[in-house]
Amino acid sequence: MEFFDIVVSILGSTVRLSIPLLFTALAGLFSERAGIFDIGLEGKMLAAAFASAVAAYLTGSPWLGLLAGIGVSIMFSLVHGFASITNRGNQIVSGVALNFVAIGLTVVLGQAWFGQGGRTPQLPGDARFSPIILPGADAVREVPILGPLYANVISGNNILTYMAFVAVPIAWWVLFRTRFGLRLRAVGENPGAVDTAGISVSWMRYRAVIVAGFLCGFSGTYLAIAQSAAFINNMSAGKGYIALAALIFAKWKPVPVMFACLLFGFLDAVANFMQGKSVPLIGEVPVQIFQALPYILTCILLAGFIGVARAPKAGGAPYVKER
Amino acid sequence: MSLDPSTVPAIELVGIDKKFGPVHANKNINLTVAKGTIHGIIGENGAGKSTLMSILYGFYQADQGQIHIHGKQTVIRDSQAAISLGIGMVHQHFMLVENFTVLENIILGVEGGMLLGRDTDRARAKLQQLQKDYGLDVDLDAIIEELPVGRQQRVEILKALYRGADILILDEPTGVLTPAEADHLFEVLRVLREQGKTIILITHKLREIMAITDEVSVMRRGEMVATRTTAETTVEELAELMVGRRVLLHVDKDAARPGPVLLSVKNLTVKDGRGVTMVDDVSFDVRAGEIVGIAGVAGNGQSELLEAIAGIRKPSSGEILIDGQPVAGLDAARRRDLGLAHIPEDRHHMGLVLKFEEYENAILGYHRDEKYGRGGFLDLEAIRKDAEEKIAKYDIRPPNPRLKTANFSGGNQQKIVVAREIERDPKLLIVGQPTRGVDVGAIEFIHRRIIETRDAGKAVLLVSVELDEIRSLSDRILVMFAGRIVGEKTSDAGEQTLGLMMAGIAA
């Protein structure tokens, strides 16, 4: 049964590693569907991680940590919006700039406030989001196959994990079954149509980036005070970019986004597991191969090998009324 | 139709004035449009028609002036305000979300409640009624990008009607339509007028004005120069009012004196990116000293044919000879060296780099020529002098080679391309849509240049969807339908005959 234990363990860490990707990719989904490219997901996640860790440390409450994470992330979104919506700046430049600001600012503030080289102090258990044991998890643990899956993969995650999976159908519903979603998708395809229908393009796009900020708040918080117990320098470590790759891989659709994030999380879990282990016949596989796979897969997709990925048509372009 | 002056006009504009920086787009415009009529607004590109209509639709605010709708003075702050006053607009470039359904496009902005669903069903019922009332047949669940443009335009009209428009503004509505689609549009407009709707039709096609409007107002350089009752005016008078001088609508030319064959196309087949055959086994010759026109409804393979000859698109079989030499392996630049010049169909995408200054576009594609520089370096002095000469010769306005090309009007942009290609003194000139979106004055000018090129002993291949243009310029007319050449006629062939051939009905 050793093989099965490995599977359960890898699946468990797949879920844990997918969650920050999932929140972030959903954030990107709202922003990009509205026509605002968001390369700054990474920065928002990092800033939110720092803010949540600080707030949780000061107040002792993970929920206030989450609130702070969301708040700071939305502030970053608003800066991105101000640059790219109001002032019609280049969305990529603005996003990259915010990433740099986040990397620098978190370390500088962390060092100034706590003097631990940019880290925040270790959080006690009740200032974090702790694993929740679902009812019956211990009882079914001994049931073959399904028991361990339920106990170790489905149960035993923190509240944010469950929220991430609930967020997927909600995102779908909002985008495809509400007036807000219809207008949001329209503004990402043809803002002129939205403008002539008498709806404010700017306000619509601001609302979209605010939603993106809100969701990035969750992913940052998850990193700092659910998965870890403190903020660590650059702890997002490129997850924002992987999430972006997942978003493209999923062709900007909510449910495929979830599967893409799970796939990329799975690759990450396999990479961690394979560290230092050797594969029969092949020998030791460098971990970097697994880490590069999400990007390679996305490139293959973009090259047109797995259907056509059609980005929102007005994506990246500031809206200017034509003369 | 009611033209009773005692009724309150649907629209009354008084002293509308609008400046964009140094450009005075609308100067003290007065306009009265009677209720239940079709009112044409005609003028060259850049005359200020679209600006005026954008002010009426709340896209821009006038600097000065008053707007009265149904006798009541109003301020139209944004499109929402225009919509609630019962004004609807069908834009030249459709304002549709291409991957949405027809229904989604129509309800966008007037969805009803926060949730889609029940309100959508209500919208569907209302739309089906509107479709029945006005003969605007279109599948509500179709995806926009899968519909032909004529249908997309119906969606725009439905959109306006659904919002309760009783004043409808159409901006250059027939520019993208086939003749049959245009006829259907006019049918719809007549029905709308009968139902008491007021329609403003912006166009630069005089024939449309004569065919459908009750009254017509003429704009020139930002001013409203005249308003006429359509029945009491003539095409000639309107053309003169638009341009400010007499215009020759028919080109005078001598009989062609055909010389040796300069372009020979043999059994050419061309496929598009999806693998669909666009040009199907086409053969023809063009001789020195003649203009061969290719007539056809847009999308019947003319574009692909031109691109294959120009060396932009690779044919899947067949042969092209320029001046007797097979050009199969030669790219566009090499073909130009053989004496080919190409005025592409779409100046914005293929003819010009709009962000470049005028003088840069004036040599685009010919920058390797010795007279413009050596050893990889450009001789800016020579290039600018060359540009200035072309500007003078082609009356390009404003006469400033340092101006960004995007800031020239459509007609002047086209002149930049025409000057570049014709002044290189080619043996063979291939021309696509030479006067699309070009004002009357420039049309006349460009037509004359093309004929002069022929008279100088060059071979000219002309592709145009404007049948009038084909008939007045060509010495021989080939009709293309579904990728094939379905017949050849002389230039005195009737419009009716050619029209039937273009529709694939007669040969």
Interface residues (C-beta under 8 A of the other chain):
Chain A: R177 T178 R179 F180 L182 R183 R185 A186 E189 N190 G192 A193 V194 D195 T196 A197 G198 I199 R310 K313 K321 R323
Chain B: F20 T51 Y57 F59 D78 S79 Q80 A81 A82 I83 M89 H91 H93 M95 L96 V97 E98 N99 F100 E104 N105 I107 L108 G109 V110 E111 G112 G113 M114 L115 L116 G117
